[in-house]
Amino acid sequence: MQCGEDDPSVLKEEHHLFGRANASETILLCHNCHDKITHVQNKLPPKARSKGAKPEDKQAYEDVTTGRYLEIVGKRLQKRGLDKYGKS
């Protein structure tokens, strides 16, 4: 899993990173990470998330989504690097 969750009992969800209306590609996320990304996506107005959104709205949606995703993955990478030297 992207966040490092490896507990098989944790609910896993396929998430349309750029919205179901805009892309068919999905990534597998644990339930918590899915909620974190969806929460920030929902801060944008529904019109900005729709299939007919203006290009600048779609870009804002992609920026918000990618930023949150990188924040989640970045924390995992930092922890893994620090753990190697017992510095976490």
Backbone as XML, in Angstrom:
<?xml version="1.0"?>
<chain id="A" units="angstrom">
  <residue number="1" name="MET">
    <atom name="N" x="0.830" y="-1.170" z="0.000"/>
    <atom name="CA" x="0.000" y="0.000" z="0.000"/>
    <atom name="C" x="0.888" y="1.252" z="0.000"/>
  </residue>
  <residue number="2" name="GLN">
    <atom name="N" x="0.409" y="2.307" z="-0.599"/>
    <atom name="CA" x="1.194" y="3.528" z="-0.763"/>
    <atom name="C" x="1.687" y="4.110" z="0.564"/>
  </residue>
  <residue number="3" name="CYS">
    <atom name="N" x="0.882" y="3.999" z="1.612"/>
    <atom name="CA" x="1.223" y="4.606" z="2.895"/>
    <atom name="C" x="2.084" y="3.694" z="3.761"/>
  </residue>
  <residue number="4" name="GLY">
    <atom name="N" x="2.248" y="2.451" z="3.333"/>
    <atom name="CA" x="3.027" y="1.502" z="4.119"/>
    <atom name="C" x="2.173" y="0.578" z="4.970"/>
  </residue>
  <residue number="5" name="GLU">
    <atom name="N" x="0.877" y="0.772" z="4.940"/>
    <atom name="CA" x="-0.027" y="-0.104" z="5.702"/>
    <atom name="C" x="0.102" y="-1.516" z="5.153"/>
  </residue>
  <residue number="6" name="ASP">
    <atom name="N" x="0.394" y="-2.470" z="6.034"/>
    <atom name="CA" x="0.535" y="-3.843" z="5.569"/>
    <atom name="C" x="-0.345" y="-4.827" z="6.335"/>
  </residue>
  <residue number="7" name="ASP">
    <atom name="N" x="-1.243" y="-4.315" z="7.145"/>
    <atom name="CA" x="-2.177" y="-5.161" z="7.881"/>
    <atom name="C" x="-3.268" y="-5.632" z="6.912"/>
  </residue>
  <residue number="8" name="PRO">
    <atom name="N" x="-3.358" y="-6.947" z="6.656"/>
    <atom name="CA" x="-4.329" y="-7.445" z="5.681"/>
    <atom name="C" x="-5.785" y="-7.216" z="6.094"/>
  </residue>
  <residue number="9" name="SER">
    <atom name="N" x="-6.020" y="-6.933" z="7.374"/>
    <atom name="CA" x="-7.396" y="-6.719" z="7.810"/>
    <atom name="C" x="-7.890" y="-5.291" z="7.542"/>
  </residue>
  <residue number="10" name="VAL">
    <atom name="N" x="-6.973" y="-4.393" z="7.160"/>
    <atom name="CA" x="-7.353" y="-3.014" z="6.883"/>
    <atom name="C" x="-8.072" y="-2.951" z="5.538"/>
  </residue>
  <residue number="11" name="LEU">
    <atom name="N" x="-9.204" y="-2.279" z="5.544"/>
    <atom name="CA" x="-9.983" y="-2.122" z="4.326"/>
    <atom name="C" x="-9.165" y="-1.399" z="3.263"/>
  </residue>
  <residue number="12" name="LYS">
    <atom name="N" x="-9.122" y="-1.967" z="2.084"/>
    <atom name="CA" x="-8.394" y="-1.358" z="0.978"/>
    <atom name="C" x="-9.414" y="-0.873" z="-0.045"/>
  </residue>
  <residue number="13" name="GLU">
    <atom name="N" x="-9.133" y="0.286" z="-0.626"/>
    <atom name="CA" x="-10.067" y="0.857" z="-1.582"/>
    <atom name="C" x="-9.330" y="1.302" z="-2.834"/>
  </residue>
  <residue number="14" name="GLU">
    <atom name="N" x="-9.958" y="1.074" z="-3.976"/>
    <atom name="CA" x="-9.435" y="1.623" z="-5.216"/>
    <atom name="C" x="-9.920" y="3.059" z="-5.300"/>
  </residue>
  <residue number="15" name="HIS">
    <atom name="N" x="-8.997" y="3.965" z="-5.570"/>
    <atom name="CA" x="-9.344" y="5.386" z="-5.594"/>
    <atom name="C" x="-8.993" y="5.976" z="-6.949"/>
  </residue>
  <residue number="16" name="HIS">
    <atom name="N" x="-9.939" y="6.692" z="-7.541"/>
    <atom name="CA" x="-9.691" y="7.437" z="-8.774"/>
    <atom name="C" x="-8.992" y="8.728" z="-8.368"/>
  </residue>
  <residue number="17" name="LEU">
    <atom name="N" x="-7.685" y="8.763" z="-8.537"/>
    <atom name="CA" x="-6.903" y="9.905" z="-8.077"/>
    <atom name="C" x="-7.407" y="11.228" z="-8.637"/>
  </residue>
  <residue number="18" name="PHE">
    <atom name="N" x="-7.795" y="11.252" z="-9.896"/>
    <atom name="CA" x="-8.232" y="12.508" z="-10.505"/>
    <atom name="C" x="-9.734" y="12.531" z="-10.745"/>
  </residue>
  <residue number="19" name="GLY">
    <atom name="N" x="-10.455" y="11.714" z="-10.003"/>
    <atom name="CA" x="-11.910" y="11.694" z="-10.088"/>
    <atom name="C" x="-12.410" y="10.699" z="-11.121"/>
  </residue>
  <residue number="20" name="ARG">
    <atom name="N" x="-13.440" y="10.004" z="-10.763"/>
    <atom name="CA" x="-14.031" y="8.989" z="-11.633"/>
    <atom name="C" x="-14.475" y="9.602" z="-12.969"/>
  </residue>
  <residue number="21" name="ALA">
    <atom name="N" x="-14.924" y="10.856" z="-12.922"/>
    <atom name="CA" x="-15.405" y="11.521" z="-14.132"/>
    <atom name="C" x="-14.267" y="11.913" z="-15.071"/>
  </residue>
  <residue number="22" name="ASN">
    <atom name="N" x="-13.038" y="11.978" z="-14.554"/>
    <atom name="CA" x="-11.926" y="12.499" z="-15.352"/>
    <atom name="C" x="-10.882" y="11.458" z="-15.751"/>
  </residue>
  <residue number="23" name="ALA">
    <atom name="N" x="-10.836" y="10.330" z="-15.081"/>
    <atom name="CA" x="-9.819" y="9.326" z="-15.403"/>
    <atom name="C" x="-10.257" y="7.954" z="-14.895"/>
  </residue>
  <residue number="24" name="SER">
    <atom name="N" x="-9.850" y="6.937" z="-15.616"/>
    <atom name="CA" x="-10.231" y="5.581" z="-15.209"/>
    <atom name="C" x="-9.167" y="4.919" z="-14.335"/>
  </residue>
  <residue number="25" name="GLU">
    <atom name="N" x="-7.956" y="5.504" z="-14.279"/>
    <atom name="CA" x="-6.873" y="4.908" z="-13.514"/>
    <atom name="C" x="-7.166" y="5.009" z="-12.013"/>
  </residue>
  <residue number="26" name="THR">
    <atom name="N" x="-6.833" y="3.945" z="-11.307"/>
    <atom name="CA" x="-7.029" y="3.928" z="-9.856"/>
    <atom name="C" x="-5.736" y="3.510" z="-9.163"/>
  </residue>
  <residue number="27" name="ILE">
    <atom name="N" x="-5.661" y="3.820" z="-7.867"/>
    <atom name="CA" x="-4.578" y="3.324" z="-7.026"/>
    <atom name="C" x="-5.226" y="2.685" z="-5.809"/>
  </residue>
  <residue number="28" name="LEU">
    <atom name="N" x="-4.515" y="1.763" z="-5.195"/>
    <atom name="CA" x="-5.023" y="1.079" z="-4.018"/>
    <atom name="C" x="-4.572" y="1.836" z="-2.769"/>
  </residue>
  <residue number="29" name="LEU">
    <atom name="N" x="-5.524" y="2.219" z="-1.949"/>
    <atom name="CA" x="-5.251" y="2.960" z="-0.720"/>
    <atom name="C" x="-5.908" y="2.265" z="0.456"/>
  </residue>
  <residue number="30" name="CYS">
    <atom name="N" x="-5.324" y="2.437" z="1.651"/>
    <atom name="CA" x="-6.019" y="1.988" z="2.848"/>
    <atom name="C" x="-7.182" y="2.952" z="3.077"/>
  </residue>
  <residue number="31" name="HIS">
    <atom name="N" x="-8.101" y="2.554" z="3.906"/>
    <atom name="CA" x="-9.294" y="3.367" z="4.156"/>
    <atom name="C" x="-8.924" y="4.762" z="4.668"/>
  </residue>
  <residue number="32" name="ASN">
    <atom name="N" x="-7.945" y="4.854" z="5.575"/>
    <atom name="CA" x="-7.570" y="6.157" z="6.136"/>
    <atom name="C" x="-6.998" y="7.088" z="5.074"/>
  </residue>
  <residue number="33" name="CYS">
    <atom name="N" x="-6.099" y="6.596" z="4.234"/>
    <atom name="CA" x="-5.514" y="7.440" z="3.189"/>
    <atom name="C" x="-6.573" y="7.850" z="2.171"/>
  </residue>
  <residue number="34" name="HIS">
    <atom name="N" x="-7.480" y="6.926" z="1.853"/>
    <atom name="CA" x="-8.570" y="7.254" z="0.936"/>
    <atom name="C" x="-9.382" y="8.419" z="1.500"/>
  </residue>
  <residue number="35" name="ASP">
    <atom name="N" x="-9.690" y="8.358" z="2.779"/>
    <atom name="CA" x="-10.458" y="9.439" z="3.408"/>
    <atom name="C" x="-9.690" y="10.762" z="3.412"/>
  </residue>
  <residue number="36" name="LYS">
    <atom name="N" x="-8.379" y="10.697" z="3.658"/>
    <atom name="CA" x="-7.572" y="11.927" z="3.674"/>
    <atom name="C" x="-7.569" y="12.609" z="2.315"/>
  </residue>
  <residue number="37" name="ILE">
    <atom name="N" x="-7.425" y="11.835" z="1.260"/>
    <atom name="CA" x="-7.399" y="12.412" z="-0.082"/>
    <atom name="C" x="-8.787" y="12.914" z="-0.472"/>
  </residue>
  <residue number="38" name="THR">
    <atom name="N" x="-9.806" y="12.117" z="-0.205"/>
    <atom name="CA" x="-11.168" y="12.524" z="-0.545"/>
    <atom name="C" x="-11.566" y="13.787" z="0.210"/>
  </residue>
  <residue number="39" name="HIS">
    <atom name="N" x="-11.160" y="13.894" z="1.454"/>
    <atom name="CA" x="-11.491" y="15.074" z="2.264"/>
    <atom name="C" x="-10.972" y="16.353" z="1.607"/>
  </residue>
  <residue number="40" name="VAL">
    <atom name="N" x="-9.738" y="16.335" z="1.154"/>
    <atom name="CA" x="-9.179" y="17.548" z="0.534"/>
    <atom name="C" x="-9.812" y="17.784" z="-0.844"/>
  </residue>
  <residue number="41" name="GLN">
    <atom name="N" x="-10.122" y="16.721" z="-1.569"/>
    <atom name="CA" x="-10.790" y="16.884" z="-2.861"/>
    <atom name="C" x="-12.162" y="17.545" z="-2.682"/>
  </residue>
  <residue number="42" name="ASN">
    <atom name="N" x="-12.850" y="17.177" z="-1.624"/>
    <atom name="CA" x="-14.192" y="17.707" z="-1.390"/>
    <atom name="C" x="-14.194" y="19.160" z="-0.937"/>
  </residue>
  <residue number="43" name="LYS">
    <atom name="N" x="-13.029" y="19.737" z="-0.696"/>
    <atom name="CA" x="-12.961" y="21.166" z="-0.383"/>
    <atom name="C" x="-13.204" y="22.019" z="-1.631"/>
  </residue>
  <residue number="44" name="LEU">
    <atom name="N" x="-13.015" y="21.402" z="-2.802"/>
    <atom name="CA" x="-13.286" y="22.107" z="-4.049"/>
    <atom name="C" x="-14.771" y="21.980" z="-4.379"/>
  </residue>
  <residue number="45" name="PRO">
    <atom name="N" x="-15.340" y="22.968" z="-5.067"/>
    <atom name="CA" x="-16.767" y="22.890" z="-5.402"/>
    <atom name="C" x="-17.052" y="21.717" z="-6.339"/>
  </residue>
  <residue number="46" name="PRO">
    <atom name="N" x="-18.244" y="21.127" z="-6.248"/>
    <atom name="CA" x="-18.590" y="19.985" z="-7.098"/>
    <atom name="C" x="-18.374" y="20.261" z="-8.591"/>
  </residue>
  <residue number="47" name="LYS">
    <atom name="N" x="-18.643" y="21.471" z="-9.023"/>
    <atom name="CA" x="-18.479" y="21.812" z="-10.440"/>
    <atom name="C" x="-17.017" y="21.639" z="-10.884"/>
  </residue>
  <residue number="48" name="ALA">
    <atom name="N" x="-16.080" y="21.912" z="-9.987"/>
    <atom name="CA" x="-14.659" y="21.770" z="-10.312"/>
    <atom name="C" x="-14.246" y="20.308" z="-10.415"/>
  </residue>
  <residue number="49" name="ARG">
    <atom name="N" x="-15.052" y="19.434" z="-9.842"/>
    <atom name="CA" x="-14.730" y="18.006" z="-9.857"/>
    <atom name="C" x="-15.498" y="17.247" z="-10.930"/>
  </residue>
  <residue number="50" name="SER">
    <atom name="N" x="-16.352" y="17.946" z="-11.675"/>
    <atom name="CA" x="-17.224" y="17.278" z="-12.638"/>
    <atom name="C" x="-16.520" y="17.024" z="-13.965"/>
  </residue>
  <residue number="51" name="LYS">
    <atom name="N" x="-17.129" y="16.167" z="-14.761"/>
    <atom name="CA" x="-16.583" y="15.829" z="-16.076"/>
    <atom name="C" x="-16.472" y="17.072" z="-16.960"/>
  </residue>
  <residue number="52" name="GLY">
    <atom name="N" x="-17.409" y="17.991" z="-16.834"/>
    <atom name="CA" x="-17.409" y="19.188" z="-17.668"/>
    <atom name="C" x="-16.654" y="20.362" z="-17.074"/>
  </residue>
  <residue number="53" name="ALA">
    <atom name="N" x="-15.804" y="20.112" z="-16.096"/>
    <atom name="CA" x="-15.064" y="21.190" z="-15.436"/>
    <atom name="C" x="-14.149" y="21.907" z="-16.429"/>
  </residue>
  <residue number="54" name="LYS">
    <atom name="N" x="-13.946" y="23.188" z="-16.194"/>
    <atom name="CA" x="-13.024" y="23.972" z="-17.015"/>
    <atom name="C" x="-11.610" y="23.438" z="-16.793"/>
  </residue>
  <residue number="55" name="PRO">
    <atom name="N" x="-10.731" y="23.609" z="-17.783"/>
    <atom name="CA" x="-9.349" y="23.113" z="-17.632"/>
    <atom name="C" x="-8.649" y="23.635" z="-16.384"/>
  </residue>
  <residue number="56" name="GLU">
    <atom name="N" x="-8.858" y="24.893" z="-16.025"/>
    <atom name="CA" x="-8.194" y="25.424" z="-14.829"/>
    <atom name="C" x="-8.754" y="24.800" z="-13.546"/>
  </residue>
  <residue number="57" name="ASP">
    <atom name="N" x="-10.037" y="24.421" z="-13.569"/>
    <atom name="CA" x="-10.616" y="23.731" z="-12.414"/>
    <atom name="C" x="-10.077" y="22.314" z="-12.305"/>
  </residue>
  <residue number="58" name="LYS">
    <atom name="N" x="-9.949" y="21.646" z="-13.443"/>
    <atom name="CA" x="-9.379" y="20.293" z="-13.447"/>
    <atom name="C" x="-7.934" y="20.324" z="-12.945"/>
  </residue>
  <residue number="59" name="GLN">
    <atom name="N" x="-7.196" y="21.361" z="-13.342"/>
    <atom name="CA" x="-5.809" y="21.486" z="-12.890"/>
    <atom name="C" x="-5.746" y="21.686" z="-11.379"/>
  </residue>
  <residue number="60" name="ALA">
    <atom name="N" x="-6.641" y="22.524" z="-10.857"/>
    <atom name="CA" x="-6.683" y="22.743" z="-9.408"/>
    <atom name="C" x="-6.996" y="21.434" z="-8.687"/>
  </residue>
  <residue number="61" name="TYR">
    <atom name="N" x="-7.928" y="20.662" z="-9.224"/>
    <atom name="CA" x="-8.297" y="19.373" z="-8.641"/>
    <atom name="C" x="-7.105" y="18.424" z="-8.634"/>
  </residue>
  <residue number="62" name="GLU">
    <atom name="N" x="-6.396" y="18.358" z="-9.757"/>
    <atom name="CA" x="-5.216" y="17.502" z="-9.841"/>
    <atom name="C" x="-4.123" y="17.971" z="-8.884"/>
  </residue>
  <residue number="63" name="ASP">
    <atom name="N" x="-3.942" y="19.275" z="-8.761"/>
    <atom name="CA" x="-2.925" y="19.813" z="-7.857"/>
    <atom name="C" x="-3.232" y="19.462" z="-6.404"/>
  </residue>
  <residue number="64" name="VAL">
    <atom name="N" x="-4.473" y="19.650" z="-6.004"/>
    <atom name="CA" x="-4.886" y="19.350" z="-4.626"/>
    <atom name="C" x="-4.716" y="17.860" z="-4.341"/>
  </residue>
  <residue number="65" name="THR">
    <atom name="N" x="-5.157" y="17.036" z="-5.281"/>
    <atom name="CA" x="-5.076" y="15.586" z="-5.108"/>
    <atom name="C" x="-3.627" y="15.108" z="-5.047"/>
  </residue>
  <residue number="66" name="THR">
    <atom name="N" x="-2.823" y="15.542" z="-5.996"/>
    <atom name="CA" x="-1.427" y="15.117" z="-6.046"/>
    <atom name="C" x="-0.666" y="15.605" z="-4.826"/>
  </residue>
  <residue number="67" name="GLY">
    <atom name="N" x="-0.937" y="16.831" z="-4.399"/>
    <atom name="CA" x="-0.272" y="17.365" z="-3.213"/>
    <atom name="C" x="-0.561" y="16.537" z="-1.980"/>
  </residue>
  <residue number="68" name="ARG">
    <atom name="N" x="-1.809" y="16.151" z="-1.784"/>
    <atom name="CA" x="-2.175" y="15.351" z="-0.612"/>
    <atom name="C" x="-1.556" y="13.956" z="-0.694"/>
  </residue>
  <residue number="69" name="TYR">
    <atom name="N" x="-1.577" y="13.373" z="-1.891"/>
    <atom name="CA" x="-0.995" y="12.048" z="-2.087"/>
    <atom name="C" x="0.504" y="12.069" z="-1.798"/>
  </residue>
  <residue number="70" name="LEU">
    <atom name="N" x="1.195" y="13.083" z="-2.308"/>
    <atom name="CA" x="2.634" y="13.193" z="-2.065"/>
    <atom name="C" x="2.939" y="13.419" z="-0.586"/>
  </residue>
  <residue number="71" name="GLU">
    <atom name="N" x="2.059" y="14.125" z="0.102"/>
    <atom name="CA" x="2.235" y="14.323" z="1.549"/>
    <atom name="C" x="2.192" y="12.983" z="2.280"/>
  </residue>
  <residue number="72" name="ILE">
    <atom name="N" x="1.244" y="12.140" z="1.909"/>
    <atom name="CA" x="1.102" y="10.829" z="2.544"/>
    <atom name="C" x="2.329" y="9.957" z="2.253"/>
  </residue>
  <residue number="73" name="VAL">
    <atom name="N" x="2.708" y="9.866" z="0.988"/>
    <atom name="CA" x="3.842" y="9.034" z="0.593"/>
    <atom name="C" x="5.145" y="9.612" z="1.154"/>
  </residue>
  <residue number="74" name="GLY">
    <atom name="N" x="5.261" y="10.937" z="1.156"/>
    <atom name="CA" x="6.465" y="11.590" z="1.673"/>
    <atom name="C" x="6.716" y="11.273" z="3.134"/>
  </residue>
  <residue number="75" name="LYS">
    <atom name="N" x="5.677" y="11.266" z="3.934"/>
    <atom name="CA" x="5.827" y="10.938" z="5.360"/>
    <atom name="C" x="6.341" y="9.514" z="5.521"/>
  </residue>
  <residue number="76" name="ARG">
    <atom name="N" x="5.828" y="8.614" z="4.691"/>
    <atom name="CA" x="6.277" y="7.220" z="4.768"/>
    <atom name="C" x="7.755" y="7.108" z="4.398"/>
  </residue>
  <residue number="77" name="LEU">
    <atom name="N" x="8.152" y="7.796" z="3.347"/>
    <atom name="CA" x="9.549" y="7.734" z="2.916"/>
    <atom name="C" x="10.490" y="8.337" z="3.959"/>
  </residue>
  <residue number="78" name="GLN">
    <atom name="N" x="10.087" y="9.446" z="4.556"/>
    <atom name="CA" x="10.909" y="10.056" z="5.605"/>
    <atom name="C" x="11.083" y="9.096" z="6.775"/>
  </residue>
  <residue number="79" name="LYS">
    <atom name="N" x="9.982" y="8.488" z="7.190"/>
    <atom name="CA" x="10.032" y="7.563" z="8.326"/>
    <atom name="C" x="10.931" y="6.378" z="8.005"/>
  </residue>
  <residue number="80" name="ARG">
    <atom name="N" x="10.792" y="5.826" z="6.815"/>
    <atom name="CA" x="11.616" y="4.676" z="6.423"/>
    <atom name="C" x="13.100" y="5.032" z="6.428"/>
  </residue>
  <residue number="81" name="GLY">
    <atom name="N" x="13.432" y="6.211" z="5.905"/>
    <atom name="CA" x="14.831" y="6.634" z="5.900"/>
    <atom name="C" x="15.379" y="6.851" z="7.294"/>
  </residue>
  <residue number="82" name="LEU">
    <atom name="N" x="14.594" y="7.465" z="8.155"/>
    <atom name="CA" x="15.045" y="7.724" z="9.531"/>
    <atom name="C" x="15.101" y="6.425" z="10.347"/>
  </residue>
  <residue number="83" name="ASP">
    <atom name="N" x="14.155" y="5.528" z="10.108"/>
    <atom name="CA" x="14.135" y="4.253" z="10.834"/>
    <atom name="C" x="15.413" y="3.459" z="10.594"/>
  </residue>
  <residue number="84" name="LYS">
    <atom name="N" x="15.968" y="3.577" z="9.419"/>
    <atom name="CA" x="17.187" y="2.833" z="9.086"/>
    <atom name="C" x="18.302" y="3.154" z="10.086"/>
  </residue>
  <residue number="85" name="TYR">
    <atom name="N" x="18.300" y="4.360" z="10.609"/>
    <atom name="CA" x="19.347" y="4.786" z="11.529"/>
    <atom name="C" x="18.829" y="4.997" z="12.947"/>
  </residue>
  <residue number="86" name="GLY">
    <atom name="N" x="17.613" y="4.483" z="13.224"/>
    <atom name="CA" x="17.049" y="4.607" z="14.569"/>
    <atom name="C" x="16.769" y="6.036" z="14.975"/>
  </residue>
  <residue number="87" name="LYS">
    <atom name="N" x="16.436" y="6.882" z="14.015"/>
    <atom name="CA" x="16.249" y="8.320" z="14.293"/>
    <atom name="C" x="14.800" y="8.763" z="14.208"/>
  </residue>
  <residue number="88" name="SER">
    <atom name="N" x="13.864" y="7.863" z="14.101"/>
    <atom name="CA" x="12.471" y="8.307" z="13.957"/>
    <atom name="C" x="11.852" y="8.729" z="15.264"/>
  </residue>
</chain>
